[in-house]
């Protein structure tokens, strides 16, 4: 099966909708603000239509989205694919029994969690992981690890964009193929 890639004119619509915020949340970081994709119906629909087209024949059972912007794209895509959505949350937010995975930050550690029964006891469910952006890959790798711990079969990790100079893509590629909709941004 051929991978569905983004058409250049559609890529431009989405790229143009992203707002760069210099020095947020701290000096030296350029924050990629995707709220300006969400409030732009052409850009949001172009992106979601593309994701639906790419994944509709991949027999995905669950879309797992990373806290918090991965929830928005992930839940919309799960609805489009007519499958369930699983939130992978920052520590302490999920109310039922969780499994968790720690990952290193520049200073210190962080942790992501998933409900232990998130895949509803299905055998070897096919999972698509999604987030808005991959930077160092720490968060996504921890999420991929959680999916595997819970018995999920990670089919692909999908990001709207990747900051390739930080090497995150190589890290997460160890778990499953990676698709960055816009490539490097
Ligand atoms: P990382 O674990 O370093 O790959 O960081 C990825 C997570 O942090 C994702 O959930 C992103 O939403 C967020 N993130 C990291 N860097 C940026 C950035 N420059 N702009 C927007 N979000 C970012």
Backbone and ligand atoms as CSV (ligand in chain L), in Angstrom:
chain,resi,resn,atom,element,x,y,z
A,1,UNK,N,N,0.845,-1.201,0.000
A,1,UNK,CA,C,0.000,0.000,0.000
A,1,UNK,C,C,0.885,1.257,0.000
A,2,UNK,N,N,0.534,2.211,-0.867
A,2,UNK,CA,C,1.323,3.435,-0.938
A,2,UNK,C,C,0.970,4.383,0.214
A,3,UNK,N,N,1.990,5.012,0.790
A,3,UNK,CA,C,1.725,6.027,1.806
A,3,UNK,C,C,1.063,7.238,1.160
A,4,UNK,N,N,0.050,7.771,1.816
A,4,UNK,CA,C,-0.579,8.994,1.325
A,4,UNK,C,C,0.196,10.182,1.895
A,5,UNK,N,N,0.768,10.985,1.019
A,5,UNK,CA,C,1.522,12.170,1.449
A,5,UNK,C,C,0.706,13.428,1.144
A,6,UNK,N,N,1.116,14.511,1.770
A,6,UNK,CA,C,0.393,15.776,1.617
A,6,UNK,C,C,0.727,16.445,0.276
A,7,UNK,N,N,-0.288,16.967,-0.416
A,7,UNK,CA,C,-0.054,17.726,-1.647
A,7,UNK,C,C,0.610,19.064,-1.276
A,8,UNK,N,N,1.525,19.564,-2.140
A,8,UNK,CA,C,2.238,20.819,-1.824
A,8,UNK,C,C,1.303,21.988,-1.501
A,9,UNK,N,N,0.187,22.108,-2.246
A,9,UNK,CA,C,-0.700,23.260,-1.975
A,9,UNK,C,C,-1.404,23.109,-0.626
A,10,UNK,N,N,-1.703,21.864,-0.245
A,10,UNK,CA,C,-2.314,21.632,1.072
A,10,UNK,C,C,-1.294,21.873,2.186
A,11,UNK,N,N,-0.052,21.482,1.916
A,11,UNK,CA,C,1.014,21.718,2.896
A,11,UNK,C,C,1.137,23.222,3.171
A,12,UNK,N,N,1.074,24.012,2.103
A,12,UNK,CA,C,1.216,25.470,2.260
A,12,UNK,C,C,0.076,26.038,3.111
A,13,UNK,N,N,-1.138,25.539,2.877
A,13,UNK,CA,C,-2.293,26.025,3.655
A,13,UNK,C,C,-2.049,25.792,5.158
A,14,UNK,N,N,-1.523,24.602,5.484
A,14,UNK,CA,C,-1.326,24.268,6.905
A,14,UNK,C,C,-0.112,25.016,7.476
A,15,UNK,N,N,0.989,25.006,6.720
A,15,UNK,CA,C,2.205,25.701,7.194
A,15,UNK,C,C,1.892,27.173,7.462
A,16,UNK,N,N,1.166,27.792,6.536
A,16,UNK,CA,C,0.866,29.222,6.676
A,16,UNK,C,C,-0.032,29.504,7.888
A,17,UNK,N,N,-0.731,28.478,8.366
A,17,UNK,CA,C,-1.648,28.686,9.494
A,17,UNK,C,C,-0.953,28.552,10.861
A,18,UNK,N,N,0.282,28.098,10.862
A,18,UNK,CA,C,0.988,27.943,12.147
A,18,UNK,C,C,1.631,29.274,12.531
A,19,UNK,N,N,1.453,29.623,13.814
A,19,UNK,CA,C,2.005,30.904,14.286
A,19,UNK,C,C,3.242,30.620,15.140
A,20,UNK,N,N,4.351,31.219,14.774
A,20,UNK,CA,C,5.580,31.078,15.567
A,20,UNK,C,C,5.603,32.146,16.660
A,21,UNK,N,N,5.762,31.709,17.901
A,21,UNK,CA,C,5.849,32.669,19.013
A,21,UNK,C,C,7.277,32.611,19.566
A,22,UNK,N,N,8.064,33.659,19.299
A,22,UNK,CA,C,9.445,33.622,19.782
A,22,UNK,C,C,9.516,33.722,21.307
A,23,UNK,N,N,10.497,33.061,21.877
A,23,UNK,CA,C,10.795,33.154,23.318
A,23,UNK,C,C,9.620,32.768,24.203
A,24,UNK,N,N,8.860,31.760,23.811
A,24,UNK,CA,C,7.785,31.209,24.644
A,24,UNK,C,C,7.978,29.699,24.722
A,25,UNK,N,N,7.849,29.074,25.894
A,25,UNK,CA,C,7.587,29.654,27.218
A,25,UNK,C,C,8.818,30.216,27.899
A,26,UNK,N,N,10.006,30.077,27.234
A,26,UNK,CA,C,11.183,30.724,27.820
A,26,UNK,C,C,12.100,31.215,26.708
A,27,UNK,N,N,13.031,32.116,27.035
A,27,UNK,CA,C,13.911,32.676,26.014
A,27,UNK,C,C,14.625,31.574,25.225
A,28,UNK,N,N,14.690,31.771,23.906
A,28,UNK,CA,C,15.411,30.817,23.052
A,28,UNK,C,C,14.518,29.762,22.424
A,29,UNK,N,N,13.293,29.579,22.942
A,29,UNK,CA,C,12.360,28.594,22.368
A,29,UNK,C,C,11.406,29.326,21.412
A,30,UNK,N,N,11.259,28.789,20.210
A,30,UNK,CA,C,10.205,29.293,19.307
A,30,UNK,C,C,9.038,28.327,19.397
A,31,UNK,N,N,7.946,28.795,19.979
A,31,UNK,CA,C,6.779,27.937,20.195
A,31,UNK,C,C,5.942,27.887,18.932
A,32,UNK,N,N,5.597,26.676,18.510
A,32,UNK,CA,C,4.756,26.482,17.327
A,32,UNK,C,C,3.302,26.456,17.782
A,33,UNK,N,N,2.613,27.551,17.560
A,33,UNK,CA,C,1.230,27.692,18.026
A,33,UNK,C,C,0.279,27.106,16.991
A,34,UNK,N,N,-0.377,25.978,17.352
A,34,UNK,CA,C,-1.289,25.338,16.394
A,34,UNK,C,C,-2.745,25.765,16.613
A,35,UNK,N,N,-2.972,26.657,17.588
A,35,UNK,CA,C,-4.354,27.126,17.788
A,35,UNK,C,C,-4.831,27.868,16.534
A,36,UNK,N,N,-3.868,28.381,15.768
A,36,UNK,CA,C,-4.215,29.099,14.536
A,36,UNK,C,C,-4.440,28.150,13.351
A,37,UNK,N,N,-4.158,26.857,13.550
A,37,UNK,CA,C,-4.694,25.858,12.595
A,37,UNK,C,C,-6.140,25.578,12.970
A,38,UNK,N,N,-6.373,25.400,14.274
A,38,UNK,CA,C,-7.697,24.978,14.749
A,38,UNK,C,C,-8.783,26.000,14.425
A,39,UNK,N,N,-8.444,27.294,14.544
A,39,UNK,CA,C,-9.480,28.313,14.306
A,39,UNK,C,C,-9.561,28.750,12.850
A,40,UNK,N,N,-8.831,28.024,11.989
A,40,UNK,CA,C,-8.850,28.313,10.550
A,40,UNK,C,C,-9.483,27.094,9.876
A,41,UNK,N,N,-10.759,27.214,9.517
A,41,UNK,CA,C,-11.471,25.991,9.102
A,41,UNK,C,C,-10.855,25.345,7.879
A,42,UNK,N,N,-10.282,26.166,6.980
A,42,UNK,CA,C,-9.658,25.584,5.786
A,42,UNK,C,C,-8.437,24.758,6.182
A,43,UNK,N,N,-7.606,25.334,7.057
A,43,UNK,CA,C,-6.384,24.629,7.468
A,43,UNK,C,C,-6.722,23.381,8.294
A,44,UNK,N,N,-7.646,23.523,9.227
A,44,UNK,CA,C,-7.995,22.397,10.095
A,44,UNK,C,C,-8.604,21.254,9.266
A,45,UNK,N,N,-9.521,21.599,8.374
A,45,UNK,CA,C,-10.161,20.551,7.553
A,45,UNK,C,C,-9.175,19.940,6.566
A,46,UNK,N,N,-8.278,20.762,6.015
A,46,UNK,CA,C,-7.263,20.232,5.096
A,46,UNK,C,C,-6.416,19.198,5.822
A,47,UNK,N,N,-5.999,19.543,7.039
A,47,UNK,CA,C,-5.168,18.627,7.830
A,47,UNK,C,C,-5.938,17.357,8.188
A,48,UNK,N,N,-7.155,17.511,8.696
A,48,UNK,CA,C,-7.910,16.333,9.140
A,48,UNK,C,C,-8.302,15.450,7.953
A,49,UNK,N,N,-8.643,16.057,6.811
A,49,UNK,CA,C,-8.979,15.264,5.617
A,49,UNK,C,C,-7.761,14.450,5.174
A,50,UNK,N,N,-6.592,15.083,5.253
A,50,UNK,CA,C,-5.369,14.379,4.866
A,50,UNK,C,C,-5.097,13.196,5.807
A,51,UNK,N,N,-5.235,13.432,7.096
A,51,UNK,CA,C,-4.973,12.350,8.061
A,51,UNK,C,C,-5.966,11.204,7.869
A,52,UNK,N,N,-7.209,11.556,7.628
A,52,UNK,CA,C,-8.218,10.512,7.396
A,52,UNK,C,C,-7.845,9.681,6.155
A,53,UNK,N,N,-7.435,10.382,5.108
A,53,UNK,CA,C,-7.082,9.679,3.865
A,53,UNK,C,C,-5.873,8.764,4.083
A,54,UNK,N,N,-4.900,9.270,4.851
A,54,UNK,CA,C,-3.699,8.454,5.082
A,54,UNK,C,C,-4.004,7.191,5.881
A,55,UNK,N,N,-4.880,7.334,6.883
A,55,UNK,CA,C,-5.041,6.224,7.837
A,55,UNK,C,C,-6.297,5.372,7.639
A,56,UNK,N,N,-7.164,5.761,6.708
A,56,UNK,CA,C,-8.454,5.054,6.638
A,56,UNK,C,C,-8.324,3.571,6.268
A,57,UNK,N,N,-7.259,3.216,5.547
A,57,UNK,CA,C,-7.117,1.801,5.146
A,57,UNK,C,C,-6.080,1.050,5.978
A,58,UNK,N,N,-5.650,1.630,7.074
A,58,UNK,CA,C,-4.591,0.983,7.870
A,58,UNK,C,C,-5.145,0.129,9.016
A,59,UNK,N,N,-6.444,-0.036,9.030
A,59,UNK,CA,C,-7.094,-0.885,10.037
A,59,UNK,C,C,-6.677,-0.545,11.467
A,60,UNK,N,N,-6.686,0.759,11.751
A,60,UNK,CA,C,-6.380,1.244,13.093
A,60,UNK,C,C,-7.556,0.884,14.017
A,61,UNK,N,N,-7.231,0.416,15.227
A,61,UNK,CA,C,-8.284,0.114,16.213
A,61,UNK,C,C,-8.491,1.267,17.194
A,62,UNK,N,N,-7.382,1.922,17.585
A,62,UNK,CA,C,-7.471,3.062,18.507
A,62,UNK,C,C,-6.477,4.132,18.076
A,63,UNK,N,N,-6.895,5.381,18.210
A,63,UNK,CA,C,-5.957,6.499,18.094
A,63,UNK,C,C,-5.608,6.912,19.518
A,64,UNK,N,N,-4.308,6.967,19.833
A,64,UNK,CA,C,-3.855,7.416,21.154
A,64,UNK,C,C,-3.226,8.793,20.996
A,65,UNK,N,N,-3.727,9.776,21.747
A,65,UNK,CA,C,-3.243,11.148,21.633
A,65,UNK,C,C,-2.507,11.571,22.890
A,66,UNK,N,N,-1.455,12.370,22.685
A,66,UNK,CA,C,-0.640,12.831,23.813
A,66,UNK,C,C,-1.164,14.172,24.329
A,67,UNK,N,N,-1.275,14.266,25.649
A,67,UNK,CA,C,-1.663,15.451,26.419
A,67,UNK,C,C,-0.831,16.661,25.978
A,68,UNK,N,N,-1.409,17.761,25.567
A,68,UNK,CA,C,-2.812,18.039,25.439
A,68,UNK,C,C,-3.223,18.258,23.988
A,69,UNK,N,N,-2.292,18.741,23.166
A,69,UNK,CA,C,-2.710,19.073,21.798
A,69,UNK,C,C,-2.942,17.821,20.957
A,70,UNK,N,N,-2.316,16.705,21.365
A,70,UNK,CA,C,-2.583,15.438,20.679
A,70,UNK,C,C,-4.010,14.962,20.880
A,71,UNK,N,N,-4.665,15.459,21.934
A,71,UNK,CA,C,-6.076,15.087,22.160
A,71,UNK,C,C,-6.971,15.676,21.070
A,72,UNK,N,N,-6.635,16.880,20.664
A,72,UNK,CA,C,-7.513,17.591,19.716
A,72,UNK,C,C,-7.474,16.906,18.362
A,73,UNK,N,N,-6.257,16.718,17.839
A,73,UNK,CA,C,-6.133,16.065,16.525
A,73,UNK,C,C,-6.529,14.593,16.626
A,74,UNK,N,N,-6.129,13.965,17.736
A,74,UNK,CA,C,-6.384,12.541,17.905
A,74,UNK,C,C,-7.861,12.211,18.010
A,75,UNK,N,N,-8.587,12.985,18.790
A,75,UNK,CA,C,-10.020,12.690,18.958
A,75,UNK,C,C,-10.779,12.984,17.660
A,76,UNK,N,N,-10.397,14.065,16.980
A,76,UNK,CA,C,-11.063,14.371,15.699
A,76,UNK,C,C,-10.789,13.253,14.686
A,77,UNK,N,N,-9.555,12.762,14.664
A,77,UNK,CA,C,-9.199,11.703,13.713
A,77,UNK,C,C,-9.888,10.383,14.069
A,78,UNK,N,N,-9.949,10.078,15.368
A,78,UNK,CA,C,-10.620,8.845,15.794
A,78,UNK,C,C,-12.072,8.859,15.306
A,79,UNK,N,N,-12.722,10.003,15.424
A,79,UNK,CA,C,-14.106,10.136,14.945
A,79,UNK,C,C,-14.178,9.929,13.434
A,80,UNK,N,N,-13.234,10.524,12.723
A,80,UNK,CA,C,-13.220,10.374,11.263
A,80,UNK,C,C,-12.990,8.920,10.846
A,81,UNK,N,N,-12.171,8.198,11.631
A,81,UNK,CA,C,-11.851,6.801,11.293
A,81,UNK,C,C,-12.861,5.829,11.893
A,82,UNK,N,N,-13.779,6.381,12.691
A,82,UNK,CA,C,-14.793,5.561,13.362
A,82,UNK,C,C,-14.159,4.531,14.301
A,83,UNK,N,N,-13.161,4.978,15.076
A,83,UNK,CA,C,-12.503,4.109,16.069
A,83,UNK,C,C,-12.471,4.840,17.406
A,84,UNK,N,N,-12.010,4.139,18.450
A,84,UNK,CA,C,-11.935,4.744,19.771
A,84,UNK,C,C,-10.702,5.626,19.935
A,85,UNK,N,N,-10.775,6.509,20.938
A,85,UNK,CA,C,-9.658,7.412,21.255
A,85,UNK,C,C,-9.146,7.119,22.666
A,86,UNK,N,N,-7.830,7.110,22.838
A,86,UNK,CA,C,-7.215,6.870,24.148
A,86,UNK,C,C,-6.312,8.049,24.509
A,87,UNK,N,N,-6.589,8.720,25.643
A,87,UNK,CA,C,-5.719,9.822,26.053
A,87,UNK,C,C,-4.495,9.321,26.837
A,88,UNK,N,N,-3.337,9.813,26.450
A,88,UNK,CA,C,-2.110,9.562,27.226
A,88,UNK,C,C,-1.821,10.864,27.949
A,89,UNK,N,N,-1.930,10.813,29.296
A,89,UNK,CA,C,-1.972,12.054,30.060
A,89,UNK,C,C,-0.736,12.271,30.908
A,90,UNK,N,N,-0.530,13.519,31.269
A,90,UNK,CA,C,0.508,13.843,32.243
A,90,UNK,C,C,0.117,13.217,33.574
A,91,UNK,N,N,1.123,12.947,34.384
A,91,UNK,CA,C,0.920,12.236,35.645
A,91,UNK,C,C,-0.166,12.874,36.533
A,92,UNK,N,N,-0.983,12.003,37.137
A,92,UNK,CA,C,-1.930,12.445,38.154
A,92,UNK,C,C,-3.278,12.909,37.643
A,93,UNK,N,N,-3.536,12.795,36.354
A,93,UNK,CA,C,-4.790,13.315,35.799
A,93,UNK,C,C,-5.841,12.232,35.583
A,94,UNK,N,N,-5.406,10.981,35.390
A,94,UNK,CA,C,-6.372,9.925,35.066
A,94,UNK,C,C,-6.905,9.289,36.357
A,95,UNK,N,N,-8.217,9.098,36.450
A,95,UNK,CA,C,-8.829,8.699,37.721
A,95,UNK,C,C,-8.775,7.200,38.036
A,96,UNK,N,N,-8.699,6.340,37.023
A,96,UNK,CA,C,-8.750,4.895,37.258
A,96,UNK,C,C,-7.311,4.359,37.381
A,97,UNK,N,N,-7.143,3.038,37.496
A,97,UNK,CA,C,-5.809,2.429,37.610
A,97,UNK,C,C,-4.993,2.710,36.343
A,98,UNK,N,N,-3.769,3.156,36.535
A,98,UNK,CA,C,-2.951,3.548,35.376
A,98,UNK,C,C,-1.670,2.724,35.282
A,99,UNK,N,N,-1.087,2.730,34.098
A,99,UNK,CA,C,0.307,2.337,33.939
A,99,UNK,C,C,1.050,3.616,33.571
A,100,UNK,N,N,2.328,3.680,33.940
A,100,UNK,CA,C,3.021,4.948,33.715
A,100,UNK,C,C,4.440,4.723,33.205
A,101,UNK,N,N,4.975,5.777,32.640
A,101,UNK,CA,C,6.323,5.714,32.066
A,101,UNK,C,C,6.989,7.073,32.311
A,102,UNK,N,N,8.192,7.010,32.888
A,102,UNK,CA,C,8.945,8.249,33.140
A,102,UNK,C,C,9.829,8.555,31.933
A,103,UNK,N,N,10.110,9.843,31.747
A,103,UNK,CA,C,11.074,10.211,30.708
A,103,UNK,C,C,11.863,11.435,31.160
A,104,UNK,N,N,13.082,11.541,30.604
A,104,UNK,CA,C,13.991,12.605,31.044
A,104,UNK,C,C,13.653,13.922,30.367
A,105,UNK,N,N,13.707,14.995,31.134
A,105,UNK,CA,C,13.605,16.349,30.590
A,105,UNK,C,C,15.005,16.950,30.629
A,106,UNK,N,N,15.142,18.161,30.101
A,106,UNK,CA,C,16.443,18.821,30.166
A,106,UNK,C,C,16.914,18.878,31.626
A,107,UNK,N,N,15.994,19.249,32.506
A,107,UNK,CA,C,16.283,19.205,33.943
A,107,UNK,C,C,15.186,18.388,34.600
A,108,UNK,N,N,15.535,17.223,35.126
A,108,UNK,CA,C,14.557,16.416,35.863
A,108,UNK,C,C,13.848,15.383,35.012
A,109,UNK,N,N,12.750,14.864,35.557
A,109,UNK,CA,C,11.975,13.845,34.835
A,109,UNK,C,C,10.502,14.235,34.798
A,110,UNK,N,N,9.799,13.667,33.844
A,110,UNK,CA,C,8.347,13.822,33.769
A,110,UNK,C,C,7.754,12.426,33.590
A,111,UNK,N,N,6.442,12.326,33.588
A,111,UNK,CA,C,5.815,11.013,33.537
A,111,UNK,C,C,4.496,11.104,32.776
A,112,UNK,N,N,4.233,10.092,31.947
A,112,UNK,CA,C,2.921,10.022,31.280
A,112,UNK,C,C,2.206,8.752,31.731
A,113,UNK,N,N,0.888,8.795,31.678
A,113,UNK,CA,C,0.081,7.677,32.169
A,113,UNK,C,C,-1.041,7.335,31.191
A,114,UNK,N,N,-1.473,6.086,31.304
A,114,UNK,CA,C,-2.601,5.618,30.497
A,114,UNK,C,C,-3.435,4.690,31.360
A,115,UNK,N,N,-4.724,4.661,31.157
A,115,UNK,CA,C,-5.539,3.700,31.899
A,115,UNK,C,C,-5.159,2.280,31.505
A,116,UNK,N,N,-5.104,1.421,32.507
A,116,UNK,CA,C,-4.650,0.041,32.294
A,116,UNK,C,C,-5.555,-0.722,31.310
A,117,UNK,N,N,-6.839,-0.325,31.274
A,117,UNK,CA,C,-7.788,-1.019,30.386
A,117,UNK,C,C,-8.148,-0.176,29.152
A,118,UNK,N,N,-7.240,0.734,28.805
A,118,UNK,CA,C,-7.564,1.693,27.733
A,118,UNK,C,C,-7.912,1.011,26.408
A,119,UNK,N,N,-7.313,-0.149,26.147
A,119,UNK,CA,C,-7.596,-0.834,24.871
A,119,UNK,C,C,-8.684,-1.895,25.023
A,120,UNK,N,N,-9.451,-1.762,26.107
A,120,UNK,CA,C,-10.671,-2.555,26.305
A,120,UNK,C,C,-10.456,-4.062,26.236
A,121,UNK,N,N,-9.234,-4.511,26.550
A,121,UNK,CA,C,-8.954,-5.939,26.551
A,121,UNK,C,C,-8.881,-6.559,25.169
A,122,UNK,N,N,-8.843,-5.723,24.142
A,122,UNK,CA,C,-8.758,-6.276,22.776
A,122,UNK,C,C,-7.399,-6.924,22.562
A,123,UNK,N,N,-7.383,-7.969,21.755
A,123,UNK,CA,C,-6.146,-8.698,21.497
A,123,UNK,C,C,-5.316,-7.977,20.438
A,124,UNK,N,N,-4.073,-7.607,20.815
A,124,UNK,CA,C,-3.134,-7.026,19.857
A,124,UNK,C,C,-3.729,-5.870,19.035
A,125,UNK,N,N,-4.361,-4.908,19.703
A,125,UNK,CA,C,-5.017,-3.827,18.957
A,125,UNK,C,C,-4.007,-2.971,18.193
A,126,UNK,N,N,-4.426,-2.488,17.020
A,126,UNK,CA,C,-3.555,-1.677,16.167
A,126,UNK,C,C,-3.731,-0.199,16.554
A,127,UNK,N,N,-2.607,0.406,16.972
A,127,UNK,CA,C,-2.669,1.746,17.559
A,127,UNK,C,C,-1.932,2.760,16.694
A,128,UNK,N,N,-2.565,3.917,16.526
A,128,UNK,CA,C,-1.893,5.069,15.922
A,128,UNK,C,C,-1.659,6.092,17.039
A,129,UNK,N,N,-0.405,6.506,17.206
A,129,UNK,CA,C,-0.062,7.531,18.199
A,129,UNK,C,C,0.004,8.883,17.493
A,130,UNK,N,N,-0.540,9.913,18.154
A,130,UNK,CA,C,-0.523,11.239,17.495
A,130,UNK,C,C,-0.245,12.362,18.501
A,131,UNK,N,N,0.536,13.338,18.023
A,131,UNK,CA,C,0.745,14.573,18.784
A,131,UNK,C,C,0.952,15.706,17.774
A,132,UNK,N,N,0.950,16.937,18.276
A,132,UNK,CA,C,1.116,18.058,17.347
A,132,UNK,C,C,2.550,18.171,16.862
A,133,UNK,N,N,3.508,17.895,17.764
A,133,UNK,CA,C,4.897,18.203,17.432
A,133,UNK,C,C,5.823,17.243,18.151
A,134,UNK,N,N,6.895,16.823,17.474
A,134,UNK,CA,C,7.935,16.059,18.164
A,134,UNK,C,C,9.203,16.913,18.205
A,135,UNK,N,N,9.737,17.059,19.408
A,135,UNK,CA,C,10.961,17.854,19.588
A,135,UNK,C,C,12.087,16.877,19.951
A,136,UNK,N,N,12.360,16.659,21.229
A,136,UNK,CA,C,13.415,15.701,21.609
A,136,UNK,C,C,12.931,14.253,21.485
A,137,UNK,N,N,11.621,14.061,21.420
A,137,UNK,CA,C,11.067,12.705,21.310
A,137,UNK,C,C,10.862,12.008,22.643
A,138,UNK,N,N,11.179,12.697,23.734
A,138,UNK,CA,C,11.038,12.078,25.062
A,138,UNK,C,C,9.595,11.706,25.376
A,139,UNK,N,N,8.691,12.643,25.166
A,139,UNK,CA,C,7.277,12.402,25.486
A,139,UNK,C,C,6.715,11.281,24.616
A,140,UNK,N,N,6.988,11.357,23.312
A,140,UNK,CA,C,6.421,10.368,22.388
A,140,UNK,C,C,7.007,8.977,22.645
A,141,UNK,N,N,8.293,8.900,22.979
A,141,UNK,CA,C,8.894,7.586,23.261
A,141,UNK,C,C,8.274,6.970,24.505
A,142,UNK,N,N,8.043,7.788,25.521
A,142,UNK,CA,C,7.392,7.280,26.736
A,142,UNK,C,C,5.976,6.811,26.398
A,143,UNK,N,N,5.289,7.556,25.556
A,143,UNK,CA,C,3.920,7.182,25.148
A,143,UNK,C,C,3.947,5.872,24.359
A,144,UNK,N,N,4.915,5.724,23.466
A,144,UNK,CA,C,5.032,4.492,22.665
A,144,UNK,C,C,5.294,3.300,23.572
A,145,UNK,N,N,6.134,3.507,24.557
A,145,UNK,CA,C,6.442,2.455,25.523
A,145,UNK,C,C,5.193,2.022,26.291
A,146,UNK,N,N,4.401,3.022,26.692
A,146,UNK,CA,C,3.149,2.742,27.417
A,146,UNK,C,C,2.197,1.912,26.560
A,147,UNK,N,N,2.092,2.286,25.297
A,147,UNK,CA,C,1.192,1.575,24.370
A,147,UNK,C,C,1.612,0.106,24.288
A,148,UNK,N,N,2.915,-0.111,24.189
A,148,UNK,CA,C,3.400,-1.499,24.095
A,148,UNK,C,C,3.182,-2.243,25.405
A,149,UNK,N,N,3.427,-1.553,26.532
A,149,UNK,CA,C,3.201,-2.172,27.855
A,149,UNK,C,C,1.754,-2.633,28.001
A,150,UNK,N,N,0.848,-1.846,27.431
A,150,UNK,CA,C,-0.583,-2.161,27.548
A,150,UNK,C,C,-1.025,-3.185,26.504
A,151,UNK,N,N,-0.068,-3.725,25.728
A,151,UNK,CA,C,-0.408,-4.772,24.765
A,151,UNK,C,C,-0.796,-4.250,23.398
A,152,UNK,N,N,-0.580,-2.950,23.177
A,152,UNK,CA,C,-0.948,-2.369,21.887
A,152,UNK,C,C,0.131,-2.618,20.835
A,153,UNK,N,N,-0.306,-2.700,19.590
A,153,UNK,CA,C,0.599,-2.861,18.457
A,153,UNK,C,C,0.706,-1.497,17.770
A,154,UNK,N,N,1.808,-0.796,18.057
A,154,UNK,CA,C,1.960,0.569,17.530
A,154,UNK,C,C,2.245,0.503,16.026
A,155,UNK,N,N,1.322,1.017,15.235
A,155,UNK,CA,C,1.414,0.931,13.777
A,155,UNK,C,C,2.215,2.098,13.205
A,156,UNK,N,N,1.987,3.286,13.759
A,156,UNK,CA,C,2.718,4.466,13.297
A,156,UNK,C,C,2.592,5.553,14.356
A,157,UNK,N,N,3.617,6.416,14.416
A,157,UNK,CA,C,3.542,7.622,15.252
A,157,UNK,C,C,3.424,8.797,14.307
A,158,UNK,N,N,2.423,9.623,14.522
A,158,UNK,CA,C,2.132,10.718,13.596
A,158,UNK,C,C,2.226,12.060,14.321
A,159,UNK,N,N,2.889,13.005,13.673
A,159,UNK,CA,C,3.026,14.357,14.232
A,159,UNK,C,C,2.678,15.352,13.142
A,160,UNK,N,N,2.076,16.460,13.528
A,160,UNK,CA,C,1.807,17.479,12.516
A,160,UNK,C,C,3.142,18.021,12.006
A,161,UNK,N,N,4.083,18.219,12.918
A,161,UNK,CA,C,5.417,18.686,12.494
A,161,UNK,C,C,6.485,18.146,13.420
A,162,UNK,N,N,7.725,18.186,12.940
A,162,UNK,CA,C,8.834,17.721,13.780
A,162,UNK,C,C,9.966,18.735,13.729
A,163,UNK,N,N,10.605,18.920,14.885
A,163,UNK,CA,C,11.797,19.771,14.930
A,163,UNK,C,C,12.977,18.825,14.781
A,164,UNK,N,N,13.334,18.533,13.523
A,164,UNK,CA,C,14.258,17.428,13.241
A,164,UNK,C,C,15.640,17.623,13.856
A,165,UNK,N,N,16.057,18.888,14.056
A,165,UNK,CA,C,17.402,19.129,14.587
A,165,UNK,C,C,17.545,18.627,16.024
A,166,UNK,N,N,16.440,18.295,16.683
A,166,UNK,CA,C,16.511,17.798,18.064
A,166,UNK,C,C,16.587,16.268,18.145
A,167,UNK,N,N,16.486,15.606,16.997
A,167,UNK,CA,C,16.730,14.154,16.971
A,167,UNK,C,C,15.607,13.276,17.512
A,168,UNK,N,N,14.436,13.861,17.729
A,168,UNK,CA,C,13.338,13.079,18.302
A,168,UNK,C,C,12.832,11.973,17.395
A,169,UNK,N,N,12.854,12.255,16.100
A,169,UNK,CA,C,12.334,11.290,15.133
A,169,UNK,C,C,13.110,9.974,15.194
A,170,UNK,N,N,14.433,10.066,15.294
A,170,UNK,CA,C,15.267,8.847,15.357
A,170,UNK,C,C,14.898,8.038,16.599
A,171,UNK,N,N,14.629,8.749,17.698
A,171,UNK,CA,C,14.306,8.067,18.958
A,171,UNK,C,C,12.992,7.274,18.830
A,172,UNK,N,N,11.989,7.892,18.284
A,172,UNK,CA,C,10.658,7.266,18.236
A,172,UNK,C,C,10.565,6.247,17.097
A,173,UNK,N,N,11.457,6.386,16.115
A,173,UNK,CA,C,11.488,5.412,15.004
A,173,UNK,C,C,11.856,4.018,15.491
A,174,UNK,N,N,12.464,3.927,16.672
A,174,UNK,CA,C,12.827,2.604,17.215
A,174,UNK,C,C,11.582,1.798,17.565
A,175,UNK,N,N,10.458,2.486,17.759
A,175,UNK,CA,C,9.220,1.797,18.143
A,175,UNK,C,C,8.375,1.406,16.920
A,176,UNK,N,N,8.285,2.319,15.974
A,176,UNK,CA,C,7.403,2.102,14.817
A,176,UNK,C,C,7.720,3.191,13.787
A,177,UNK,N,N,7.238,3.051,12.548
A,177,UNK,CA,C,7.449,4.123,11.571
A,177,UNK,C,C,6.866,5.455,12.061
A,178,UNK,N,N,7.464,6.529,11.565
A,178,UNK,CA,C,7.041,7.868,11.978
A,178,UNK,C,C,6.566,8.630,10.749
A,179,UNK,N,N,5.466,9.360,10.921
A,179,UNK,CA,C,5.004,10.233,9.841
A,179,UNK,C,C,4.866,11.648,10.375
A,180,UNK,N,N,5.611,12.557,9.762
A,180,UNK,CA,C,5.479,13.969,10.110
A,180,UNK,C,C,4.785,14.644,8.932
A,181,UNK,N,N,3.585,15.152,9.171
A,181,UNK,CA,C,2.753,15.674,8.078
A,181,UNK,C,C,3.500,16.763,7.304
A,182,UNK,N,N,4.091,17.703,8.035
A,182,UNK,CA,C,4.750,18.836,7.389
A,182,UNK,C,C,6.252,18.648,7.259
A,183,UNK,N,N,6.768,17.543,7.771
A,183,UNK,CA,C,8.215,17.371,7.814
A,183,UNK,C,C,8.787,18.338,8.833
A,184,UNK,N,N,10.000,18.804,8.543
A,184,UNK,CA,C,10.644,19.725,9.483
A,184,UNK,C,C,9.981,21.087,9.399
A,185,UNK,N,N,9.803,21.726,10.561
A,185,UNK,CA,C,9.166,23.054,10.568
A,185,UNK,C,C,10.004,23.964,11.425
L,1,LIG,P1,P,9.509,16.400,23.312
L,1,LIG,O1,O,9.193,15.425,24.408
L,1,LIG,O2,O,10.767,17.181,23.566
L,1,LIG,O3,O,9.506,15.743,21.935
L,1,LIG,O4,O,8.376,17.500,23.327
L,1,LIG,C1,C,7.172,17.264,22.691
L,1,LIG,C2,C,6.024,17.880,23.421
L,1,LIG,O5,O,6.284,19.224,23.814
L,1,LIG,C3,C,4.828,17.927,22.505
L,1,LIG,O6,O,3.670,17.537,23.253
L,1,LIG,C4,C,4.742,19.359,22.023
L,1,LIG,O7,O,3.407,19.777,21.996
L,1,LIG,C5,C,5.563,20.164,23.021
L,1,LIG,N1,N,6.562,21.044,22.400
L,1,LIG,C6,C,7.909,20.900,22.462
L,1,LIG,N2,N,8.551,21.887,21.810
L,1,LIG,C7,C,7.582,22.693,21.292
L,1,LIG,C8,C,7.590,23.874,20.487
L,1,LIG,N3,N,8.734,24.462,20.075
L,1,LIG,N4,N,6.399,24.406,20.148
L,1,LIG,C9,C,5.233,23.824,20.542
L,1,LIG,N5,N,5.165,22.726,21.292
L,1,LIG,C10,C,6.315,22.149,21.679
